[in-house]
């Protein structure tokens, strides 16, 4: 097979394109983080996805740096891959979206399709369904009894779990990951408030909590759903492969935990109301 002949201008143009591609690839992926551009380059076809993949291990800090440089607002373009997002941390924008003009920003079917693990709850609903659940939620969190319960639960968790754990770690001279400790503290309190069960994630030795691990796996899998075309992740879902397999397993653990919690709560309530 004969190679196609190129005229000198075409050959020069091809060499320049290849050289530019190699330069930017080397500059972005091989150079140190100090020299990498904070705002990701929008490549043809794949958009900014290479930057997302390269910083996936440090996603929150990376997003924070971008929003700081872009003055609180940034549009993420993934080219042909379909993951186009607008990120903002501007208080006025957040108030506009979530409060003053919330009706103009419905989540839509795509959102509920991606976050199907949330069911029809307040985080996944729109319109009248959302308004009804929001009213009930506001009545709950604004009630004085609920606020007192939150304060008491938080104080108990600090006194009976967080401080003893930190004291034990200091006595043993162990290095600890404060981010992990804070996440466990928040998870324990949230689970206690929502389900009435304390997972005891701050026990000595920091045990692995299946429910917490399942929630983390689910969040990672949902991120993958955002990062790939709908056709691909739905195909993986049908084949039970990759991130969709991890999400399916996480869903089973979460459903089993919720079911056991409901059964336990029902038993406690029934025993409480038994005649003496």
Secondary structure, 3 states (H helix, E strand, C coil): CCCCCCCHHHHHHHHHHHHHHHHHHHHHHCCCCCCCCCCCCCECCCECHHHHHHCHHHHHHHHHHHHHHCCCEEEECCHHHCCCEEEECCHHHHHHHHHHCHHHCCCHHHHHHHCHHHCCCCCCCCHHHHHHHHHHHHHHHCCHHHHHHHHHHHHHHHHHHHHHHHHHHHHHCCCCCHHHHHHHHHHHHHHHHHHCCCCCCCCCCCCCCHHHHHHHHHHHHHHHHHCCCHHHHHHHHHHCCHHHHHHHHHHHHHHHHHHHHHHHHHHHHHHHCCCC
